Amino acid sequence: MSDQSEVGIVLANAPRLERAFGRKLAAFITLVSLYFARRRPGLLGLLASLVMMAVLGIQAWLKFGW
């Protein structure tokens, strides 16, 4: 399966996720799904993605108080 079709499937299911889980959790699930659906980047792209995921995780932790 190509990356474009996997991304299309994730985006097509986004409205269903929003109805089922609410806007915030659906956005989080969609972002994580898009991260895993795309092609794997090189070392620099991987490092940037890991830093971004860590920043988003810290932001969510501070906002929701998990």
N, C-alpha and C positions, 0 to 999 in steps of 0.2 A: 504494500500500500504506500502510495507516495505521501510526502509530507503535506502537500497542499490539500489532499483529500482528508487527512487526519485533522488538520486545522479547521477545515470546513465542517467536519462532524462536530468538533468541540464547539465551534461558534453557533452551529445550528441547534445544539442542545442547551445553550445558555438561557433562553427564555424558560425552558422547563425547569432548569435548576433554580432560577429566580423564583418561580412559583412554589417550588417545593421547599426551598431553604431560606428564602428571603434574599434581599439584594446584596448585603455585605458578604454573607457566606458563599453565595453563588459567584460573586466576583472573585473571591479568593480561590474557589474550586476551579473556576475558568482559567485564572492566571496560572495556577499550578498545572492544569491540564495542557495549556498552551506551551508551557515550559517543556514538558515532557514529550509533546507531539512534534516539536520542531527538530531539525537536524542538529546533531551535536557540533558545537563550535570548537575552534582550536583552544589552545591553552589560555590565551589572553581572554577570549570570549567566555570560557568556563570560569575563570577567576572573577571577571566582571559580573557574571550571573550569580555566583556564590555570594559576592559582596552585596549585590542587590537583594537577594533572598534573605540574607542576614539582616539587612536594614529594614526590610518589610516585616520580618518576624519580630524585631525589636519594637517597631512602631505598633504592631498589633498587640504585643504583650503589654506595652505601656498604656495603650488606649483601653483595652478590655480588662486589664488587670488579672491576666491568667497566672 
